[in-house]
Protein backbone atom coordinates (compact mmCIF):
# COMPACT_ATOMS: atom_id res chain seq x y z
CA UNK A 1 0.00 0.00 0.00
CA UNK A 2 2.76 2.45 0.91
CA UNK A 3 4.60 1.72 -2.36
CA UNK A 4 1.53 3.16 -4.20
CA UNK A 5 1.57 0.92 -7.29
CA UNK A 6 -0.81 3.25 -9.15
CA UNK A 7 2.02 5.77 -9.42
CA UNK A 8 4.61 3.32 -10.80
CA UNK A 9 3.79 3.98 -14.49
CA UNK A 10 5.54 7.32 -13.90
CA UNK A 11 8.75 5.38 -13.19
CA UNK A 12 8.40 2.77 -15.95
CA UNK A 13 7.23 4.96 -18.83
CA UNK A 14 10.29 7.21 -19.19
CA UNK A 15 12.72 4.28 -19.16
CA UNK A 16 10.77 2.47 -21.89
CA UNK A 17 10.54 5.56 -24.08
CA UNK A 18 14.15 6.68 -23.55
CA UNK A 19 15.49 3.20 -24.26
CA UNK A 20 13.28 2.79 -27.33
CA UNK A 21 14.54 6.13 -28.65
CA UNK A 22 18.09 4.77 -28.35
CA UNK A 23 17.08 1.63 -30.23
CA UNK A 24 15.47 3.76 -32.94
CA UNK A 25 18.72 5.69 -33.38
CA UNK A 26 21.13 2.74 -33.08
CA UNK A 27 19.08 0.03 -34.79
CA UNK A 28 19.21 -2.38 -31.83
CA UNK A 29 19.51 -2.31 -28.04
CA UNK A 30 23.18 -1.61 -27.25
CA UNK A 31 23.10 -2.52 -23.55
CA UNK A 32 20.47 -4.90 -22.15
CA UNK A 33 22.00 -4.73 -18.69
CA UNK A 34 21.78 -0.94 -18.66
CA UNK A 35 18.10 -1.11 -19.65
CA UNK A 36 17.27 -3.52 -16.81
CA UNK A 37 19.28 -1.52 -14.28
CA UNK A 38 17.67 1.76 -15.37
CA UNK A 39 14.18 0.24 -15.14
CA UNK A 40 14.71 -1.35 -11.71
CA UNK A 41 16.48 1.75 -10.40
CA UNK A 42 13.71 4.07 -11.57
CA UNK A 43 10.98 1.90 -10.02
CA UNK A 44 12.77 1.69 -6.67
CA UNK A 45 13.46 5.43 -6.59
CA UNK A 46 9.69 5.88 -7.03
CA UNK A 47 8.91 3.33 -4.33
CA UNK A 48 11.46 4.86 -1.97
CA UNK A 49 10.00 8.32 -2.57
CA UNK A 50 6.48 7.04 -1.87
CA UNK A 51 7.60 5.34 1.35
CA UNK A 52 9.49 8.44 2.48
CA UNK A 53 6.39 10.49 1.73
CA UNK A 54 4.21 8.13 3.78
CA UNK A 55 6.59 8.44 6.73
CA UNK A 56 7.17 12.20 6.53
CA UNK A 57 3.52 13.17 6.00
CA UNK A 58 2.55 11.14 9.08
CA UNK A 59 5.31 12.75 11.10
CA UNK A 60 4.18 16.24 10.07
CA UNK A 61 0.49 15.47 10.64
CA UNK A 62 -0.54 15.91 7.00
CA UNK A 63 -2.17 12.46 6.69
CA UNK A 64 -5.25 12.83 8.86
CA UNK A 65 -8.23 10.52 9.20
CA UNK A 66 -10.43 12.76 7.02
CA UNK A 67 -8.21 12.67 3.92
CA UNK A 68 -9.87 11.39 0.74
CA UNK A 69 -6.97 9.30 -0.53
CA UNK A 70 -6.11 5.68 0.27
CA UNK A 71 -5.09 4.77 3.81
CA UNK A 72 -1.51 5.72 4.63
CA UNK A 73 0.17 2.94 6.56
CA UNK A 74 2.25 5.10 8.92
CA UNK A 75 -0.46 7.57 9.90
CA UNK A 76 -3.03 4.79 10.38
CA UNK A 77 -0.70 2.76 12.60
CA UNK A 78 -0.78 -0.26 10.26
CA UNK A 79 3.04 -0.22 10.15
CA UNK A 80 5.43 1.36 12.61
CA UNK A 81 7.33 4.46 11.45
CA UNK A 82 10.65 2.66 11.94
CA UNK A 83 9.65 -0.18 9.64
CA UNK A 84 8.47 2.26 6.96
CA UNK A 85 11.76 4.13 7.19
CA UNK A 86 13.70 0.84 7.01
CA UNK A 87 11.75 -0.11 3.88
CA UNK A 88 12.50 3.33 2.46
CA UNK A 89 16.24 2.89 2.76
CA UNK A 90 16.07 -0.67 1.41
CA UNK A 91 14.29 0.67 -1.68
CA UNK A 92 16.86 3.40 -2.14
CA UNK A 93 19.66 0.85 -1.58
CA UNK A 94 18.37 -1.18 -4.52
CA UNK A 95 18.30 2.01 -6.60
CA UNK A 96 21.88 2.80 -5.53
CA UNK A 97 23.05 -0.68 -6.56
CA UNK A 98 21.53 -0.12 -10.00
CA UNK A 99 23.16 3.30 -10.13
CA UNK A 100 26.60 1.88 -9.33
CA UNK A 101 26.26 -0.57 -12.21
CA UNK A 102 25.14 2.18 -14.58
CA UNK A 103 28.05 4.35 -13.43
CA UNK A 104 30.50 1.59 -14.36
CA UNK A 105 28.80 1.23 -17.74
CA UNK A 106 28.15 4.87 -18.67
CA UNK A 107 30.34 7.06 -16.46
CA UNK A 108 30.26 9.23 -13.35
CA UNK A 109 27.50 11.54 -14.59
CA UNK A 110 24.99 8.75 -13.88
CA UNK A 111 26.14 8.59 -10.25
CA UNK A 112 25.48 12.31 -9.87
CA UNK A 113 22.04 12.02 -11.47
CA UNK A 114 21.14 9.06 -9.23
CA UNK A 115 22.26 10.86 -6.08
CA UNK A 116 20.24 13.94 -6.99
CA UNK A 117 17.18 11.79 -7.76
CA UNK A 118 17.31 10.04 -4.38
CA UNK A 119 17.92 13.31 -2.54
CA UNK A 120 14.96 14.87 -4.32
CA UNK A 121 12.80 11.89 -3.35
CA UNK A 122 13.71 12.16 0.33
CA UNK A 123 13.41 15.95 0.50
CA UNK A 124 10.03 16.01 -1.25
CA UNK A 125 8.25 15.76 2.10
CA UNK A 126 11.26 15.22 4.41
CA UNK A 127 13.99 17.40 5.82
CA UNK A 128 13.67 20.81 7.45
CA UNK A 129 12.17 22.52 4.35
CA UNK A 130 10.32 19.94 2.22
CA UNK A 131 9.71 21.40 -1.21
CA UNK A 132 6.52 19.36 -1.64
CA UNK A 133 5.04 21.56 1.11
CA UNK A 134 6.02 24.68 -0.82
CA UNK A 135 4.28 23.85 -4.09
CA UNK A 136 7.24 22.47 -6.04
CA UNK A 137 6.22 18.81 -6.23
CA UNK A 138 5.10 19.14 -9.84
CA UNK A 139 8.47 20.62 -10.80
CA UNK A 140 10.22 17.63 -9.22
CA UNK A 141 8.10 15.13 -11.14
CA UNK A 142 8.56 16.92 -14.47
CA UNK A 143 12.32 17.17 -14.01
CA UNK A 144 13.08 13.71 -12.65
CA UNK A 145 10.35 11.52 -14.18
CA UNK A 146 10.39 13.41 -17.46
CA UNK A 147 13.62 15.13 -18.44
CA UNK A 148 16.08 13.16 -16.30
CA UNK A 149 14.57 9.68 -16.63
CA UNK A 150 13.97 9.71 -20.41
CA UNK A 151 17.26 11.37 -21.32
CA UNK A 152 19.14 9.34 -18.71
CA UNK A 153 17.76 6.06 -20.10
CA UNK A 154 18.87 7.17 -23.56
CA UNK A 155 22.28 8.25 -22.29
CA UNK A 156 23.15 4.94 -20.57
CA UNK A 157 22.67 3.24 -23.93
CA UNK A 158 24.57 5.61 -26.25
CA UNK A 159 26.41 8.03 -23.92
CA UNK A 160 25.07 11.02 -25.82
CA UNK A 161 22.03 13.29 -25.80
CA UNK A 162 19.89 14.14 -28.82
CA UNK A 163 16.83 16.16 -29.79
CA UNK A 164 14.50 13.12 -29.98
CA UNK A 165 14.76 11.98 -26.34
CA UNK A 166 14.65 15.61 -25.21
CA UNK A 167 11.34 16.20 -26.96
CA UNK A 168 9.91 12.88 -25.79
CA UNK A 169 10.99 13.64 -22.21
CA UNK A 170 8.83 16.78 -22.25
CA UNK A 171 5.82 14.79 -23.45
CA UNK A 172 6.31 12.07 -20.83
CA UNK A 173 7.06 14.69 -18.17
CA UNK A 174 3.76 16.46 -18.79
CA UNK A 175 1.72 13.27 -18.38
CA UNK A 176 3.71 12.15 -15.31
CA UNK A 177 3.17 15.55 -13.72
CA UNK A 178 -0.57 15.21 -14.31
CA UNK A 179 -0.54 12.28 -11.85
CA UNK A 180 0.70 14.40 -8.96
CA UNK A 181 -1.70 17.19 -9.90
CA UNK A 182 -4.60 14.75 -9.43
CA UNK A 183 -3.16 13.66 -6.09
CA UNK A 184 -2.91 17.25 -4.89
CA UNK A 185 -6.36 18.23 -6.20
CA UNK A 186 -7.86 15.30 -4.28
CA UNK A 187 -6.11 16.32 -1.04
CA UNK A 188 -6.41 20.08 -1.45
CA UNK A 189 -8.68 20.68 1.56
CA UNK A 190 -6.86 18.41 4.02
CA UNK A 191 -3.49 19.71 2.80
CA UNK A 192 -4.63 23.29 3.37
CA UNK A 193 -5.62 22.50 6.94
CA UNK A 194 -2.27 20.79 7.53
CA UNK A 195 -0.34 23.79 6.12
CA UNK A 196 0.89 21.63 3.26
CA UNK A 197 0.99 24.29 0.56
CA UNK A 198 0.98 22.18 -2.56
CA UNK A 199 0.51 23.85 -5.92
CA UNK A 200 -3.21 22.98 -5.81
CA UNK A 201 -3.49 24.73 -2.45
CA UNK A 202 -1.61 27.76 -3.75
CA UNK A 203 -3.54 28.27 -7.00
CA UNK A 204 -6.87 26.74 -5.97
CA UNK A 205 -8.74 23.67 -7.09
CA UNK A 206 -10.23 25.08 -10.30
CA UNK A 207 -6.91 26.34 -11.64
CA UNK A 208 -5.28 23.05 -10.70
CA UNK A 209 -7.92 21.21 -12.72
CA UNK A 210 -7.14 23.49 -15.67
CA UNK A 211 -3.45 22.72 -15.20
CA UNK A 212 -4.25 19.02 -15.35
CA UNK A 213 -6.00 19.50 -18.69
CA UNK A 214 -3.08 21.56 -20.05
CA UNK A 215 -0.56 18.90 -19.00
CA UNK A 216 -2.54 16.03 -20.51
CA UNK A 217 -3.17 17.94 -23.73
CA UNK A 218 0.44 19.09 -23.85
CA UNK A 219 1.70 15.54 -23.53
CA UNK A 220 -0.05 14.62 -26.77
CA UNK A 221 0.67 17.89 -28.61
CA UNK A 222 4.42 17.72 -27.97
CA UNK A 223 4.74 14.19 -29.41
CA UNK A 224 4.69 15.10 -33.15
CA UNK A 225 6.94 18.09 -32.48
CA UNK A 226 9.44 15.81 -30.74
CA UNK A 227 9.43 13.34 -33.62
CA UNK A 228 9.87 16.00 -36.31
CA UNK A 229 12.58 17.90 -34.41
CA UNK A 230 14.37 14.61 -33.72
CA UNK A 231 14.25 13.65 -37.41
CA UNK A 232 12.51 10.41 -36.45
CA UNK A 233 9.85 8.28 -38.08
CA UNK A 234 6.29 9.43 -37.48
CA UNK A 235 5.19 5.89 -36.60
CA UNK A 236 5.43 6.59 -32.83
CA UNK A 237 2.50 8.95 -33.32
CA UNK A 238 0.37 5.88 -32.67
CA UNK A 239 0.74 7.13 -29.10
CA UNK A 240 -2.05 9.58 -29.95
CA UNK A 241 -4.47 6.65 -29.95
CA UNK A 242 -4.26 6.80 -26.14
CA UNK A 243 -5.92 10.24 -26.16
CA UNK A 244 -9.53 8.96 -25.72
CA UNK A 245 -8.50 7.59 -22.32
CA UNK A 246 -8.11 11.20 -21.15
CA UNK A 247 -11.79 12.06 -21.60
CA UNK A 248 -13.17 10.25 -18.55
CA UNK A 249 -10.57 11.42 -15.98
CA UNK A 250 -10.86 15.03 -17.17
CA UNK A 251 -14.64 14.94 -16.88
CA UNK A 252 -14.54 13.26 -13.47
CA UNK A 253 -11.94 15.70 -12.12
CA UNK A 254 -14.13 18.62 -13.21
CA UNK A 255 -17.35 17.25 -11.73
CA UNK A 256 -16.51 15.10 -8.71
CA UNK A 257 -14.90 15.78 -5.33
CA UNK A 258 -15.35 12.47 -3.50
CA UNK A 259 -12.40 10.24 -2.66
CA UNK A 260 -13.32 7.09 -4.63
CA UNK A 261 -13.92 9.07 -7.83
CA UNK A 262 -10.67 11.03 -7.52
CA UNK A 263 -8.70 7.90 -6.64
CA UNK A 264 -10.13 6.48 -9.85
CA UNK A 265 -8.85 9.51 -11.76
CA UNK A 266 -5.40 8.89 -10.30
CA UNK A 267 -5.44 5.29 -11.56
CA UNK A 268 -6.82 6.35 -14.94
CA UNK A 269 -4.11 8.97 -15.37
CA UNK A 270 -1.46 6.37 -14.60
CA UNK A 271 -3.07 4.06 -17.16
CA UNK A 272 -3.12 6.90 -19.69
CA UNK A 273 0.61 7.49 -19.22
CA UNK A 274 1.25 3.75 -19.37
CA UNK A 275 -0.64 3.21 -22.64
CA UNK A 276 0.78 6.35 -24.25
CA UNK A 277 4.36 5.38 -23.41
CA UNK A 278 3.79 1.77 -24.51
CA UNK A 279 2.41 2.84 -27.89
CA UNK A 280 5.21 5.34 -28.43
CA UNK A 281 7.74 2.66 -27.45
CA UNK A 282 6.24 0.21 -29.93
CA UNK A 283 6.32 2.85 -32.66
CA UNK A 284 9.97 3.65 -31.97
CA UNK A 285 10.97 -0.03 -31.95
CA UNK A 286 9.14 -0.85 -35.19
CA UNK A 287 10.73 2.12 -36.94
CA UNK A 288 14.26 1.19 -35.77
C-alpha positions as CSV (number, residue, x, y, z in Angstrom):
1,X,0.0,0.0,0.0
2,X,2.8,2.4,0.9
3,X,4.6,1.7,-2.4
4,X,1.5,3.2,-4.2
5,X,1.6,0.9,-7.3
6,X,-0.8,3.3,-9.1
7,X,2.0,5.8,-9.4
8,X,4.6,3.3,-10.8
9,X,3.8,4.0,-14.5
10,X,5.5,7.3,-13.9
11,X,8.7,5.4,-13.2
12,X,8.4,2.8,-15.9
13,X,7.2,5.0,-18.8
14,X,10.3,7.2,-19.2
15,X,12.7,4.3,-19.2
16,X,10.8,2.5,-21.9
17,X,10.5,5.6,-24.1
18,X,14.2,6.7,-23.6
19,X,15.5,3.2,-24.3
20,X,13.3,2.8,-27.3
21,X,14.5,6.1,-28.7
22,X,18.1,4.8,-28.3
23,X,17.1,1.6,-30.2
24,X,15.5,3.8,-32.9
25,X,18.7,5.7,-33.4
26,X,21.1,2.7,-33.1
27,X,19.1,0.0,-34.8
28,X,19.2,-2.4,-31.8
29,X,19.5,-2.3,-28.0
30,X,23.2,-1.6,-27.3
31,X,23.1,-2.5,-23.5
32,X,20.5,-4.9,-22.1
33,X,22.0,-4.7,-18.7
34,X,21.8,-0.9,-18.7
35,X,18.1,-1.1,-19.7
36,X,17.3,-3.5,-16.8
37,X,19.3,-1.5,-14.3
38,X,17.7,1.8,-15.4
39,X,14.2,0.2,-15.1
40,X,14.7,-1.3,-11.7
41,X,16.5,1.8,-10.4
42,X,13.7,4.1,-11.6
43,X,11.0,1.9,-10.0
44,X,12.8,1.7,-6.7
45,X,13.5,5.4,-6.6
46,X,9.7,5.9,-7.0
47,X,8.9,3.3,-4.3
48,X,11.5,4.9,-2.0
49,X,10.0,8.3,-2.6
50,X,6.5,7.0,-1.9
51,X,7.6,5.3,1.3
52,X,9.5,8.4,2.5
53,X,6.4,10.5,1.7
54,X,4.2,8.1,3.8
55,X,6.6,8.4,6.7
56,X,7.2,12.2,6.5
57,X,3.5,13.2,6.0
58,X,2.6,11.1,9.1
59,X,5.3,12.7,11.1
60,X,4.2,16.2,10.1
61,X,0.5,15.5,10.6
62,X,-0.5,15.9,7.0
63,X,-2.2,12.5,6.7
64,X,-5.2,12.8,8.9
65,X,-8.2,10.5,9.2
66,X,-10.4,12.8,7.0
67,X,-8.2,12.7,3.9
68,X,-9.9,11.4,0.7
69,X,-7.0,9.3,-0.5
70,X,-6.1,5.7,0.3
71,X,-5.1,4.8,3.8
72,X,-1.5,5.7,4.6
73,X,0.2,2.9,6.6
74,X,2.2,5.1,8.9
75,X,-0.5,7.6,9.9
76,X,-3.0,4.8,10.4
77,X,-0.7,2.8,12.6
78,X,-0.8,-0.3,10.3
79,X,3.0,-0.2,10.1
80,X,5.4,1.4,12.6
81,X,7.3,4.5,11.5
82,X,10.7,2.7,11.9
83,X,9.6,-0.2,9.6
84,X,8.5,2.3,7.0
85,X,11.8,4.1,7.2
86,X,13.7,0.8,7.0
87,X,11.8,-0.1,3.9
88,X,12.5,3.3,2.5
89,X,16.2,2.9,2.8
90,X,16.1,-0.7,1.4
91,X,14.3,0.7,-1.7
92,X,16.9,3.4,-2.1
93,X,19.7,0.9,-1.6
94,X,18.4,-1.2,-4.5
95,X,18.3,2.0,-6.6
96,X,21.9,2.8,-5.5
97,X,23.1,-0.7,-6.6
98,X,21.5,-0.1,-10.0
99,X,23.2,3.3,-10.1
100,X,26.6,1.9,-9.3
101,X,26.3,-0.6,-12.2
102,X,25.1,2.2,-14.6
103,X,28.1,4.3,-13.4
104,X,30.5,1.6,-14.4
105,X,28.8,1.2,-17.7
106,X,28.2,4.9,-18.7
107,X,30.3,7.1,-16.5
108,X,30.3,9.2,-13.4
109,X,27.5,11.5,-14.6
110,X,25.0,8.8,-13.9
111,X,26.1,8.6,-10.3
112,X,25.5,12.3,-9.9
113,X,22.0,12.0,-11.5
114,X,21.1,9.1,-9.2
115,X,22.3,10.9,-6.1
116,X,20.2,13.9,-7.0
117,X,17.2,11.8,-7.8
118,X,17.3,10.0,-4.4
119,X,17.9,13.3,-2.5
120,X,15.0,14.9,-4.3
121,X,12.8,11.9,-3.3
122,X,13.7,12.2,0.3
123,X,13.4,16.0,0.5
124,X,10.0,16.0,-1.3
125,X,8.3,15.8,2.1
126,X,11.3,15.2,4.4
127,X,14.0,17.4,5.8
128,X,13.7,20.8,7.4
129,X,12.2,22.5,4.4
130,X,10.3,19.9,2.2
131,X,9.7,21.4,-1.2
132,X,6.5,19.4,-1.6
133,X,5.0,21.6,1.1
134,X,6.0,24.7,-0.8
135,X,4.3,23.8,-4.1
136,X,7.2,22.5,-6.0
137,X,6.2,18.8,-6.2
138,X,5.1,19.1,-9.8
139,X,8.5,20.6,-10.8
140,X,10.2,17.6,-9.2
141,X,8.1,15.1,-11.1
142,X,8.6,16.9,-14.5
143,X,12.3,17.2,-14.0
144,X,13.1,13.7,-12.7
145,X,10.4,11.5,-14.2
146,X,10.4,13.4,-17.5
147,X,13.6,15.1,-18.4
148,X,16.1,13.2,-16.3
149,X,14.6,9.7,-16.6
150,X,14.0,9.7,-20.4
151,X,17.3,11.4,-21.3
152,X,19.1,9.3,-18.7
153,X,17.8,6.1,-20.1
154,X,18.9,7.2,-23.6
155,X,22.3,8.2,-22.3
156,X,23.1,4.9,-20.6
157,X,22.7,3.2,-23.9
158,X,24.6,5.6,-26.2
159,X,26.4,8.0,-23.9
160,X,25.1,11.0,-25.8
161,X,22.0,13.3,-25.8
162,X,19.9,14.1,-28.8
163,X,16.8,16.2,-29.8
164,X,14.5,13.1,-30.0
165,X,14.8,12.0,-26.3
166,X,14.6,15.6,-25.2
167,X,11.3,16.2,-27.0
168,X,9.9,12.9,-25.8
169,X,11.0,13.6,-22.2
170,X,8.8,16.8,-22.3
171,X,5.8,14.8,-23.4
172,X,6.3,12.1,-20.8
173,X,7.1,14.7,-18.2
174,X,3.8,16.5,-18.8
175,X,1.7,13.3,-18.4
176,X,3.7,12.2,-15.3
177,X,3.2,15.5,-13.7
178,X,-0.6,15.2,-14.3
179,X,-0.5,12.3,-11.9
180,X,0.7,14.4,-9.0
181,X,-1.7,17.2,-9.9
182,X,-4.6,14.7,-9.4
183,X,-3.2,13.7,-6.1
184,X,-2.9,17.3,-4.9
185,X,-6.4,18.2,-6.2
186,X,-7.9,15.3,-4.3
187,X,-6.1,16.3,-1.0
188,X,-6.4,20.1,-1.4
189,X,-8.7,20.7,1.6
190,X,-6.9,18.4,4.0
191,X,-3.5,19.7,2.8
192,X,-4.6,23.3,3.4
193,X,-5.6,22.5,6.9
194,X,-2.3,20.8,7.5
195,X,-0.3,23.8,6.1
196,X,0.9,21.6,3.3
197,X,1.0,24.3,0.6
198,X,1.0,22.2,-2.6
199,X,0.5,23.9,-5.9
200,X,-3.2,23.0,-5.8
201,X,-3.5,24.7,-2.4
202,X,-1.6,27.8,-3.7
203,X,-3.5,28.3,-7.0
204,X,-6.9,26.7,-6.0
205,X,-8.7,23.7,-7.1
206,X,-10.2,25.1,-10.3
207,X,-6.9,26.3,-11.6
208,X,-5.3,23.0,-10.7
209,X,-7.9,21.2,-12.7
210,X,-7.1,23.5,-15.7
211,X,-3.4,22.7,-15.2
212,X,-4.2,19.0,-15.4
213,X,-6.0,19.5,-18.7
214,X,-3.1,21.6,-20.0
215,X,-0.6,18.9,-19.0
216,X,-2.5,16.0,-20.5
217,X,-3.2,17.9,-23.7
218,X,0.4,19.1,-23.8
219,X,1.7,15.5,-23.5
220,X,-0.1,14.6,-26.8
221,X,0.7,17.9,-28.6
222,X,4.4,17.7,-28.0
223,X,4.7,14.2,-29.4
224,X,4.7,15.1,-33.1
225,X,6.9,18.1,-32.5
226,X,9.4,15.8,-30.7
227,X,9.4,13.3,-33.6
228,X,9.9,16.0,-36.3
229,X,12.6,17.9,-34.4
230,X,14.4,14.6,-33.7
231,X,14.3,13.6,-37.4
232,X,12.5,10.4,-36.4
233,X,9.9,8.3,-38.1
234,X,6.3,9.4,-37.5
235,X,5.2,5.9,-36.6
236,X,5.4,6.6,-32.8
237,X,2.5,9.0,-33.3
238,X,0.4,5.9,-32.7
239,X,0.7,7.1,-29.1
240,X,-2.0,9.6,-30.0
241,X,-4.5,6.7,-30.0
242,X,-4.3,6.8,-26.1
243,X,-5.9,10.2,-26.2
244,X,-9.5,9.0,-25.7
245,X,-8.5,7.6,-22.3
246,X,-8.1,11.2,-21.1
247,X,-11.8,12.1,-21.6
248,X,-13.2,10.2,-18.5
249,X,-10.6,11.4,-16.0
250,X,-10.9,15.0,-17.2
251,X,-14.6,14.9,-16.9
252,X,-14.5,13.3,-13.5
253,X,-11.9,15.7,-12.1
254,X,-14.1,18.6,-13.2
255,X,-17.4,17.2,-11.7
256,X,-16.5,15.1,-8.7
257,X,-14.9,15.8,-5.3
258,X,-15.4,12.5,-3.5
259,X,-12.4,10.2,-2.7
260,X,-13.3,7.1,-4.6
261,X,-13.9,9.1,-7.8
262,X,-10.7,11.0,-7.5
263,X,-8.7,7.9,-6.6
264,X,-10.1,6.5,-9.8
265,X,-8.9,9.5,-11.8
266,X,-5.4,8.9,-10.3
267,X,-5.4,5.3,-11.6
268,X,-6.8,6.4,-14.9
269,X,-4.1,9.0,-15.4
270,X,-1.5,6.4,-14.6
271,X,-3.1,4.1,-17.2
272,X,-3.1,6.9,-19.7
273,X,0.6,7.5,-19.2
274,X,1.3,3.8,-19.4
275,X,-0.6,3.2,-22.6
276,X,0.8,6.3,-24.3
277,X,4.4,5.4,-23.4
278,X,3.8,1.8,-24.5
279,X,2.4,2.8,-27.9
280,X,5.2,5.3,-28.4
281,X,7.7,2.7,-27.4
282,X,6.2,0.2,-29.9
283,X,6.3,2.8,-32.7
284,X,10.0,3.6,-32.0
285,X,11.0,0.0,-31.9
286,X,9.1,-0.9,-35.2
287,X,10.7,2.1,-36.9
288,X,14.3,1.2,-35.8
